[in-house]
Every structure is written in C-alpha cells, then in structure tokens.
Amino acid sequence: MDESGNLGSDSRFFVMSAVIVRRVRTLSSAFKAIPTARDESKFYNSTDKEILEVMKELSLTDVAIVSVEVDKYDYASKYYGVSGNALYRIVLTDLLDRVFGQVGSHDVNLFVDRSTFVSLEDLRSMATETSKRHGSNLKRCEKATSHQNKCVQIADFVAGSFYADLQHGDGRFREQIEEKIIPCP
C-alpha cells in the first residue's frame, strides 16, 4: 500500500492504493521493469517511458488493485473538510476494509509505505481489527519505504498513476492497469 498527493490543501486529490498478490514472485516481471539507475525509483522521479513499462508489466501479472480516491473539494464526500493525520487514518481504514474484503479468509502479509501519519502500533491495530472482521489471518504487518520493499515500490507507481489521472488528467499510466482495478462498491 502507498499513497500519492498530500493531506493538506496543496492538491485537490489524495489517493491511497493497494496491490494484492497471492505470491510476491507474481510481481517479478514488474520488479524488473523498475528503473535501477537511481537510488530509489518512484513514480515522481521516473520518466513517462519508465512508468509505462512498469504499468505494462504489472498489467500482465495476476494482481488485483484497490484504491481510495479522495476529492477534497467534494462537499458531499465523507472526506470533505478532513485533512492531515485524520484524513490519512480515514482513507487507510477504508483501504484496509477494501483489501481485506478482497482477500477473504486467507493469510495476509501487509506492507504499507512508511509514513509519520500513523504509528506502526496503530497500523497493526487497525489491520488486525479489519482482518478479523473479514475472517482473514494477518500474519505480518510492516511499514517500509519503497527502497526497502519492492511491493511498496510497485504500490507507489500505482498510486502515482491514479493521482496523475485525477490531478492532471493524464490517464495513460492508469489505462495500462485498468483491467486489474477492482471498482469501488
């Protein structure tokens, strides 16, 4: 899981996305497409060609993608007027619910981009509660940077793709993975 956008008023949108895989090795071709010329390749510091290659490889894998997309200017949204840590926690709660709703009664290892908006203890508590509600078995719940964890790095590219579509109207990257996206209920 990773996010894109900011939690304040600097951008209209905030996105948090998760890539769900049965086995990490499923992502090996997408991992290989991640640029290696930089210390840490992320959506924001990659070229369009590099991003498209990662998204293309991801589209060929057996994954499901879920996301929570927040329009902070939408008066009718439950997210309207919420910012900072509170917005992060609400979106994280909603995304965890979507993730565990997809995995059902399976074992789950959860890797979330390291941020200061929620402590590891709170993250584990939220994930444990949500996993129990859905009948899942939460085995691991860790915070990591995309430099430390390739799964988080792929989630960064996915969240960046959603954000580029919403904030800038650039849907080229999201289109590559569209058939992997599980629509919001």
N, C-alpha and C positions, 0 to 999 in steps of 0.2 A: 504494500500500500504506500502511496505517496500523494502529495498534493501539489497544486500549482495555483498561482495567483496569491494575493495577500489577504490578510484578515482585516485590514483597515479600509479606508475609503480611497486608496490609491488606484484600485481597479474595480470594475463593476462585478467581475465574476471571481468565484473561488471554486476550485474543483478538487475532489479527492477521489482517487481511483484505486481499484484493486485488480490484480491479475490472479486468477485462480487456476492452479495446475494440480494435476494428480501426482505428478512426479517432476521434480526440478529439472531432470535431464530433458524433459519435454521442450525446455527453452534453450537447449544447447545451440541451435542454429541462430536464434535471436541473439544469444550472448555473443556469438562470433561476429555478428554484424555491428556490435557496439564499437565505435571508434576507439582505438588504443593509443593514438598519438598524444593525447592529453593525460594528465594525471588522473582526472576524473571527468568522464564524458557524461554530460547531462543534456537534456533537451535544449536548454537555453544556450549552451556553448557548442552545439553541433550544427553542421551545415544542413540545409534542406535535403541534400542528397543523402547524407548520413542518416538523418531521421527517417526518410522514406525507406531506406534499406532495412533499418531495424523494424519498422512497421510491416514491411513486406514479409520479412522472415517470421515475425510474430503471427501474421495472418495465416501462415502455413502450419502453425502448431495447434495442438489440442488444448486450447485455453478458453476460459470464459472471462469476460471483463465486466465488472460492475463499477458504477461511478455515482457520485452525488455531485450534481452541478448546481451551484448557488448563484442566482442573480440577486445581488444585494440591493438592487433598485426595485425589485418586485414587491409592491406593497401587500399583495395577497399571500406572499410566501411566509412560512413559519420562521424563516431566517431573517426576515426584514428587521432592521434595527439592531441586530446582534452582530458583535464584532469581537476581534481579539480571541482570547482563550475560550470564551463562551461559544463563539461560532465554531472554532476548531472542535470542541468537545461534542457539540450537537451534530456536526457533519460526521465526525468519527463514529459516533453512536449509530447514526443512520447507515453508514457504510458497513460497519460491523454487522448490523442486522441483515443487510443485503448479502454480505459474504457468507455468513453462517446459514442464511436461508438457502443459498445455493449448494453448500457442501453437505447439508443434512447430517446424517449420523456417522460421519467419517472422522478419522483422526485429522487434526489440523495443526500445521506449523504456521504461525503468523509472523510476518516480518513487516514492520512499519518503519517508514523513514524517521530517523531520529529528529525530534523537534523539541523545543522548550515549552510547547503549548500544553503538553500533558506528560506527567511523570511516568516512568516505567511501571511503577506500582499501580497508578490509576489505570494505565492502559491494560495491564494484566487483569485488574479487577473488572473493567468494562468488558474485556474479551471473554473472561471466564463466565460472567453473568449471561452474556449474549449466547455463548456457545451452549450453555446448559439449557437455555430457553429453546434452542433449536435442536437439542439432542446430539450435539457434536462433542467430540473429545479433543479439547485444546491441549496439545502436547507441549508446544513451545510458543512463547510469545516474546519477541525480541524487538528492540529498536536498533536500527543500523543505518549507516549512511549508504548511499549508492556506491560509494567507493569500497565499502566493506562487503556488500551483498549484491550480487548481480540481479537477484529477483527485485530488489528495491530499485535498482537502476532501470530495469525494464518498466517498472511501475512509474518511474519518473518520466520516461519517454511517453507513456500512455497518458498520464495526467497532463503533460505538456501539450500533447496532441489535442486533447479535449479543450484545454484552455485556449490554444491558438484558434480553434474553430469558434469558440464563444466570444472571446475578447477581440479578435482581429478578423473574424470571418474567413479564416484560412482553414478550410476543411480537408485539404489534401492528405494530411497525415492520418486524421481520424477515418477517412474513407477507406484507407488500407485495411483497417481492422474492424470495420463496421459489422461484418457478419459474426464477429466474436463477442459483440457487446450485448449483454442481457438488458433488455429495456426495463426501465423503472416501472414498478407496478402502479 
